Amino acid sequence: MFGEVLKHHREAAGLTQEALAHKVPCDRSHVARVEAGTRVPQEGFAKACDELLGTGGVLQRLWGRIDWYPEVEHPDWFERRAEMDAEAVAVRAYQNQVMPGLLQTEEYARALFSSIASDDEVEKLVRARLSRQQRFLTPGGPLYVAVLDESCLRNVVGSAAVMRGQCAHLLEVGQRSNMRIQVAPAALSGLIRPKTSMSLITLPDGDQWLYSESLDRGYLNDDPALYARHSQTYDVLRADALSARESAALISEAWEGYGQHGQARSPHGDVDQEQLQRPRRWRLHRSSPRYPRRRPRP
């Protein structure tokens, strides 16, 4: 349905698939696959097409109402967490080493899974991961707050191009009213970080769950005392980490670094060895993040 509507407006505007792809910009094959119904478009692609074709926002509204992943399968151990994402009213997450699944781009997720699964399995895993995101990316979606250890920005997954796209995605979603992204710098002393990545999930009935993972398993716990303890650790870390504005400046810096040098570099050298001095943090606070022009991904 989305593909047919896109094709109708494209032809009405007198554009070929190649011409539209050039303006978006993206590959012509991406436009062809979206129109054929064989490729799931990003919301940014829908918005860009709306603007280029003068649809009055039809495509973006339609994008938000379509269930793009009606037939996905999650690993058995992850099914309950996926169900919670589908109904949660709030998710607060801390993540280290790699980006949280709810923030990963398609390219980042594919690169991440490619190292542990076969080609067929990779596509299934990517679809399952992206299926969890749409609800949070739709206007009026549930609250999602993520505190990212700086290692998430510095650990290269896939390539510099993949990381550049991932950083651009963080800057984009961080501007949404229901989403906040903060960074815990590697060299900022005094931060008390959780020992592992975790999520604090609030459901509509008020139930609160703590979710964490080992190498190949997920663990859910609704013990009130345990939840309260980890919630306090999280709130203190969030207060001590960079603000959302400072974090956007640091993410923007990483985005620029991946574009210029093929890998993100701190102006002060190795983030594991150099200290983020107070004047540096002051500059992050005072500077405005650079938001790259949205480039929808195939």
VODOVO-591305 format. One record per residue (C-alpha): x negated, y negated, z negated; residue in three letters. Coordinates in steps of 0.25 Angstrom, whole numbers, plus 5000, padded with zeros to 4 digits. Layout:
BEGIN
{xx=X yy=Y zz=Z res=ALA};
...
% end
This chain:
BEGIN
{xx=5000 yy=5000 zz=5000 res=MET};
{xx=4989 yy=4990 zz=4996 res=PHE};
{xx=4982 yy=4994 zz=5009 res=GLY};
{xx=4994 yy=4991 zz=5018 res=GLU};
{xx=4996 yy=4978 zz=5011 res=VAL};
{xx=4982 yy=4974 zz=5013 res=LEU};
{xx=4982 yy=4978 zz=5028 res=LYS};
{xx=4995 yy=4970 zz=5030 res=HIS};
{xx=4989 yy=4957 zz=5025 res=HIS};
{xx=4976 yy=4959 zz=5031 res=ARG};
{xx=4982 yy=4961 zz=5045 res=GLU};
{xx=4992 yy=4949 zz=5043 res=ALA};
{xx=4979 yy=4941 zz=5040 res=ALA};
{xx=4973 yy=4946 zz=5053 res=GLY};
{xx=4961 yy=4952 zz=5047 res=LEU};
{xx=4955 yy=4965 zz=5050 res=THR};
{xx=4950 yy=4974 zz=5039 res=GLN};
{xx=4936 yy=4970 zz=5042 res=GLU};
{xx=4939 yy=4955 zz=5041 res=ALA};
{xx=4946 yy=4957 zz=5028 res=LEU};
{xx=4935 yy=4965 zz=5023 res=ALA};
{xx=4925 yy=4954 zz=5027 res=HIS};
{xx=4933 yy=4943 zz=5019 res=LYS};
{xx=4935 yy=4952 zz=5006 res=VAL};
{xx=4924 yy=4956 zz=5007 res=PRO};
{xx=4923 yy=4971 zz=5008 res=CYS};
{xx=4920 yy=4982 zz=5018 res=ASP};
{xx=4931 yy=4984 zz=5029 res=ARG};
{xx=4932 yy=4999 zz=5025 res=SER};
{xx=4937 yy=4994 zz=5011 res=HIS};
{xx=4948 yy=4986 zz=5018 res=VAL};
{xx=4952 yy=4998 zz=5027 res=ALA};
{xx=4952 yy=5008 zz=5015 res=ARG};
{xx=4960 yy=4999 zz=5006 res=VAL};
{xx=4970 yy=4997 zz=5018 res=GLU};
{xx=4970 yy=5012 zz=5020 res=ALA};
{xx=4973 yy=5015 zz=5005 res=GLY};
{xx=4960 yy=5022 zz=5003 res=THR};
{xx=4953 yy=5012 zz=4995 res=ARG};
{xx=4957 yy=5005 zz=4982 res=VAL};
{xx=4954 yy=4990 zz=4983 res=PRO};
{xx=4949 yy=4982 zz=4972 res=GLN};
{xx=4958 yy=4971 zz=4966 res=GLU};
{xx=4948 yy=4961 zz=4971 res=GLY};
{xx=4950 yy=4966 zz=4985 res=PHE};
{xx=4965 yy=4964 zz=4984 res=ALA};
{xx=4963 yy=4950 zz=4979 res=LYS};
{xx=4953 yy=4946 zz=4990 res=ALA};
{xx=4962 yy=4952 zz=5001 res=CYS};
{xx=4974 yy=4944 zz=4995 res=ASP};
{xx=4966 yy=4931 zz=4996 res=GLU};
{xx=4961 yy=4934 zz=5010 res=LEU};
{xx=4974 yy=4939 zz=5016 res=LEU};
{xx=4983 yy=4928 zz=5008 res=GLY};
{xx=4992 yy=4939 zz=5002 res=THR};
{xx=4996 yy=4931 zz=4990 res=GLY};
{xx=4990 yy=4941 zz=4981 res=GLY};
{xx=4998 yy=4953 zz=4986 res=VAL};
{xx=4986 yy=4963 zz=4987 res=LEU};
{xx=4981 yy=4960 zz=4973 res=GLN};
{xx=4995 yy=4962 zz=4967 res=ARG};
{xx=4996 yy=4975 zz=4974 res=LEU};
{xx=4983 yy=4979 zz=4970 res=TRP};
{xx=4987 yy=4978 zz=4955 res=GLY};
{xx=5000 yy=4986 zz=4957 res=ARG};
{xx=4994 yy=4998 zz=4964 res=ILE};
{xx=4989 yy=5010 zz=4957 res=ASP};
{xx=4976 yy=5012 zz=4964 res=TRP};
{xx=4972 yy=5025 zz=4957 res=TYR};
{xx=4985 yy=5033 zz=4955 res=PRO};
{xx=4977 yy=5047 zz=4956 res=GLU};
{xx=4964 yy=5046 zz=4948 res=VAL};
{xx=4959 yy=5056 zz=4938 res=GLU};
{xx=4950 yy=5053 zz=4926 res=HIS};
{xx=4941 yy=5063 zz=4920 res=PRO};
{xx=4949 yy=5070 zz=4909 res=ASP};
{xx=4941 yy=5064 zz=4898 res=TRP};
{xx=4944 yy=5050 zz=4903 res=PHE};
{xx=4959 yy=5051 zz=4906 res=GLU};
{xx=4964 yy=5046 zz=4893 res=ARG};
{xx=4955 yy=5034 zz=4894 res=ARG};
{xx=4960 yy=5031 zz=4908 res=ALA};
{xx=4974 yy=5032 zz=4903 res=GLU};
{xx=4971 yy=5022 zz=4892 res=MET};
{xx=4966 yy=5012 zz=4902 res=ASP};
{xx=4979 yy=5013 zz=4909 res=ALA};
{xx=4987 yy=5008 zz=4897 res=GLU};
{xx=4977 yy=5000 zz=4888 res=ALA};
{xx=4980 yy=4986 zz=4885 res=VAL};
{xx=4966 yy=4983 zz=4881 res=ALA};
{xx=4952 yy=4990 zz=4883 res=VAL};
{xx=4939 yy=4984 zz=4877 res=ARG};
{xx=4927 yy=4991 zz=4882 res=ALA};
{xx=4912 yy=4991 zz=4879 res=TYR};
{xx=4903 yy=4997 zz=4890 res=GLN};
{xx=4888 yy=5000 zz=4892 res=ASN};
{xx=4880 yy=5005 zz=4903 res=GLN};
{xx=4891 yy=5005 zz=4914 res=VAL};
{xx=4903 yy=4997 zz=4917 res=MET};
{xx=4916 yy=5001 zz=4910 res=PRO};
{xx=4925 yy=5009 zz=4920 res=GLY};
{xx=4936 yy=4998 zz=4919 res=LEU};
{xx=4926 yy=4988 zz=4925 res=LEU};
{xx=4919 yy=4996 zz=4936 res=GLN};
{xx=4919 yy=4993 zz=4950 res=THR};
{xx=4922 yy=5004 zz=4960 res=GLU};
{xx=4908 yy=5004 zz=4965 res=GLU};
{xx=4902 yy=5004 zz=4951 res=TYR};
{xx=4911 yy=5016 zz=4947 res=ALA};
{xx=4907 yy=5024 zz=4959 res=ARG};
{xx=4892 yy=5021 zz=4957 res=ALA};
{xx=4894 yy=5026 zz=4943 res=LEU};
{xx=4901 yy=5039 zz=4946 res=PHE};
{xx=4892 yy=5042 zz=4958 res=SER};
{xx=4881 yy=5046 zz=4949 res=SER};
{xx=4890 yy=5056 zz=4941 res=ILE};
{xx=4900 yy=5062 zz=4951 res=ALA};
{xx=4902 yy=5067 zz=4965 res=SER};
{xx=4907 yy=5058 zz=4976 res=ASP};
{xx=4922 yy=5063 zz=4975 res=ASP};
{xx=4921 yy=5062 zz=4960 res=GLU};
{xx=4916 yy=5048 zz=4960 res=VAL};
{xx=4928 yy=5043 zz=4968 res=GLU};
{xx=4937 yy=5049 zz=4959 res=LYS};
{xx=4930 yy=5043 zz=4947 res=LEU};
{xx=4929 yy=5030 zz=4953 res=VAL};
{xx=4944 yy=5030 zz=4956 res=ARG};
{xx=4948 yy=5034 zz=4942 res=ALA};
{xx=4939 yy=5023 zz=4936 res=ARG};
{xx=4945 yy=5012 zz=4945 res=LEU};
{xx=4959 yy=5017 zz=4942 res=SER};
{xx=4957 yy=5012 zz=4927 res=ARG};
{xx=4953 yy=4998 zz=4931 res=GLN};
{xx=4965 yy=4993 zz=4939 res=GLN};
{xx=4974 yy=4990 zz=4927 res=ARG};
{xx=4964 yy=4982 zz=4920 res=PHE};
{xx=4961 yy=4974 zz=4933 res=LEU};
{xx=4976 yy=4971 zz=4936 res=THR};
{xx=4980 yy=4957 zz=4931 res=PRO};
{xx=4986 yy=4958 zz=4917 res=GLY};
{xx=4978 yy=4971 zz=4914 res=GLY};
{xx=4974 yy=4976 zz=4900 res=PRO};
{xx=4963 yy=4969 zz=4892 res=LEU};
{xx=4949 yy=4974 zz=4896 res=TYR};
{xx=4937 yy=4969 zz=4888 res=VAL};
{xx=4923 yy=4975 zz=4892 res=ALA};
{xx=4910 yy=4973 zz=4885 res=VAL};
{xx=4899 yy=4978 zz=4894 res=LEU};
{xx=4885 yy=4981 zz=4889 res=ASP};
{xx=4875 yy=4974 zz=4898 res=GLU};
{xx=4871 yy=4987 zz=4903 res=SER};
{xx=4883 yy=4988 zz=4911 res=CYS};
{xx=4879 yy=4977 zz=4920 res=LEU};
{xx=4864 yy=4981 zz=4921 res=ARG};
{xx=4865 yy=4996 zz=4923 res=ASN};
{xx=4866 yy=4997 zz=4939 res=VAL};
{xx=4877 yy=5007 zz=4943 res=VAL};
{xx=4877 yy=5010 zz=4958 res=GLY};
{xx=4869 yy=4998 zz=4963 res=SER};
{xx=4867 yy=4983 zz=4962 res=ALA};
{xx=4879 yy=4980 zz=4971 res=ALA};
{xx=4888 yy=4989 zz=4963 res=VAL};
{xx=4884 yy=4982 zz=4950 res=MET};
{xx=4886 yy=4968 zz=4957 res=ARG};
{xx=4900 yy=4972 zz=4960 res=GLY};
{xx=4902 yy=4977 zz=4946 res=GLN};
{xx=4897 yy=4964 zz=4940 res=CYS};
{xx=4906 yy=4957 zz=4950 res=ALA};
{xx=4918 yy=4965 zz=4945 res=HIS};
{xx=4915 yy=4962 zz=4930 res=LEU};
{xx=4915 yy=4948 zz=4933 res=LEU};
{xx=4928 yy=4949 zz=4941 res=GLU};
{xx=4936 yy=4957 zz=4931 res=VAL};
{xx=4930 yy=4949 zz=4919 res=GLY};
{xx=4939 yy=4937 zz=4924 res=GLN};
{xx=4952 yy=4945 zz=4922 res=ARG};
{xx=4960 yy=4940 zz=4910 res=SER};
{xx=4961 yy=4954 zz=4904 res=ASN};
{xx=4946 yy=4958 zz=4906 res=MET};
{xx=4934 yy=4953 zz=4899 res=ARG};
{xx=4920 yy=4958 zz=4901 res=ILE};
{xx=4908 yy=4955 zz=4891 res=GLN};
{xx=4894 yy=4960 zz=4892 res=VAL};
{xx=4885 yy=4964 zz=4880 res=ALA};
{xx=4871 yy=4960 zz=4884 res=PRO};
{xx=4860 yy=4970 zz=4883 res=ALA};
{xx=4850 yy=4961 zz=4876 res=ALA};
{xx=4860 yy=4953 zz=4867 res=LEU};
{xx=4856 yy=4958 zz=4853 res=SER};
{xx=4866 yy=4961 zz=4842 res=GLY};
{xx=4877 yy=4967 zz=4850 res=LEU};
{xx=4883 yy=4979 zz=4844 res=ILE};
{xx=4887 yy=4988 zz=4856 res=ARG};
{xx=4895 yy=5001 zz=4855 res=PRO};
{xx=4887 yy=5013 zz=4857 res=LYS};
{xx=4895 yy=5017 zz=4869 res=THR};
{xx=4905 yy=5011 zz=4879 res=SER};
{xx=4919 yy=5011 zz=4873 res=MET};
{xx=4933 yy=5006 zz=4876 res=SER};
{xx=4943 yy=5001 zz=4866 res=LEU};
{xx=4957 yy=5003 zz=4872 res=ILE};
{xx=4970 yy=4997 zz=4867 res=THR};
{xx=4983 yy=5004 zz=4872 res=LEU};
{xx=4997 yy=4998 zz=4873 res=PRO};
{xx=5002 yy=5005 zz=4860 res=ASP};
{xx=4990 yy=4999 zz=4852 res=GLY};
{xx=4982 yy=5011 zz=4852 res=ASP};
{xx=4967 yy=5009 zz=4852 res=GLN};
{xx=4957 yy=5018 zz=4858 res=TRP};
{xx=4942 yy=5019 zz=4858 res=LEU};
{xx=4936 yy=5025 zz=4871 res=TYR};
{xx=4921 yy=5029 zz=4873 res=SER};
{xx=4913 yy=5038 zz=4882 res=GLU};
{xx=4902 yy=5048 zz=4882 res=SER};
{xx=4895 yy=5052 zz=4895 res=LEU};
{xx=4906 yy=5060 zz=4900 res=ASP};
{xx=4918 yy=5059 zz=4890 res=ARG};
{xx=4927 yy=5048 zz=4884 res=GLY};
{xx=4932 yy=5047 zz=4870 res=TYR};
{xx=4944 yy=5040 zz=4865 res=LEU};
{xx=4947 yy=5037 zz=4850 res=ASN};
{xx=4958 yy=5030 zz=4844 res=ASP};
{xx=4953 yy=5030 zz=4829 res=ASP};
{xx=4957 yy=5016 zz=4824 res=PRO};
{xx=4944 yy=5015 zz=4815 res=ALA};
{xx=4935 yy=5019 zz=4827 res=LEU};
{xx=4942 yy=5010 zz=4836 res=TYR};
{xx=4941 yy=4998 zz=4826 res=ALA};
{xx=4926 yy=5000 zz=4824 res=ARG};
{xx=4923 yy=5000 zz=4839 res=HIS};
{xx=4932 yy=4989 zz=4842 res=SER};
{xx=4925 yy=4980 zz=4832 res=GLN};
{xx=4911 yy=4984 zz=4838 res=THR};
{xx=4917 yy=4980 zz=4852 res=TYR};
{xx=4923 yy=4967 zz=4847 res=ASP};
{xx=4910 yy=4963 zz=4841 res=VAL};
{xx=4902 yy=4967 zz=4853 res=LEU};
{xx=4912 yy=4959 zz=4862 res=ARG};
{xx=4910 yy=4947 zz=4853 res=ALA};
{xx=4895 yy=4947 zz=4854 res=ASP};
{xx=4894 yy=4951 zz=4869 res=ALA};
{xx=4893 yy=4940 zz=4880 res=LEU};
{xx=4907 yy=4933 zz=4882 res=SER};
{xx=4915 yy=4936 zz=4894 res=ALA};
{xx=4909 yy=4924 zz=4901 res=ARG};
{xx=4895 yy=4927 zz=4897 res=GLU};
{xx=4897 yy=4941 zz=4902 res=SER};
{xx=4902 yy=4936 zz=4915 res=ALA};
{xx=4889 yy=4928 zz=4917 res=ALA};
{xx=4880 yy=4940 zz=4914 res=LEU};
{xx=4888 yy=4949 zz=4923 res=ILE};
{xx=4887 yy=4938 zz=4934 res=SER};
{xx=4872 yy=4938 zz=4932 res=GLU};
{xx=4872 yy=4953 zz=4934 res=ALA};
{xx=4880 yy=4952 zz=4946 res=TRP};
{xx=4871 yy=4942 zz=4952 res=GLU};
{xx=4859 yy=4951 zz=4948 res=GLY};
{xx=4864 yy=4963 zz=4955 res=TYR};
{xx=4866 yy=4955 zz=4968 res=GLY};
{xx=4853 yy=4948 zz=4968 res=GLN};
{xx=4843 yy=4959 zz=4963 res=HIS};
{xx=4851 yy=4972 zz=4965 res=GLY};
{xx=4851 yy=4973 zz=4950 res=GLN};
{xx=4856 yy=4965 zz=4938 res=ALA};
{xx=4844 yy=4958 zz=4931 res=ARG};
{xx=4844 yy=4949 zz=4919 res=SER};
{xx=4836 yy=4936 zz=4920 res=PRO};
{xx=4829 yy=4940 zz=4907 res=HIS};
{xx=4825 yy=4954 zz=4913 res=GLY};
{xx=4829 yy=4968 zz=4908 res=ASP};
{xx=4842 yy=4967 zz=4899 res=VAL};
{xx=4837 yy=4978 zz=4891 res=ASP};
{xx=4824 yy=4971 zz=4887 res=GLN};
{xx=4827 yy=4956 zz=4887 res=GLU};
{xx=4836 yy=4948 zz=4877 res=GLN};
{xx=4848 yy=4940 zz=4882 res=LEU};
{xx=4843 yy=4927 zz=4875 res=GLN};
{xx=4853 yy=4917 zz=4869 res=ARG};
{xx=4850 yy=4907 zz=4880 res=PRO};
{xx=4854 yy=4917 zz=4891 res=ARG};
{xx=4867 yy=4920 zz=4884 res=ARG};
{xx=4870 yy=4906 zz=4883 res=TRP};
{xx=4868 yy=4904 zz=4898 res=ARG};
{xx=4877 yy=4916 zz=4900 res=LEU};
{xx=4888 yy=4909 zz=4891 res=HIS};
{xx=4886 yy=4896 zz=4899 res=ARG};
{xx=4885 yy=4901 zz=4913 res=SER};
{xx=4897 yy=4905 zz=4921 res=SER};
{xx=4898 yy=4919 zz=4927 res=PRO};
{xx=4897 yy=4920 zz=4942 res=ARG};
{xx=4909 yy=4928 zz=4948 res=TYR};
{xx=4906 yy=4934 zz=4961 res=PRO};
{xx=4916 yy=4933 zz=4972 res=ARG};
{xx=4925 yy=4946 zz=4972 res=ARG};
{xx=4920 yy=4956 zz=4982 res=ARG};
{xx=4930 yy=4967 zz=4982 res=PRO};
{xx=4923 yy=4981 zz=4982 res=ARG};
{xx=4926 yy=4992 zz=4993 res=PRO};
% end
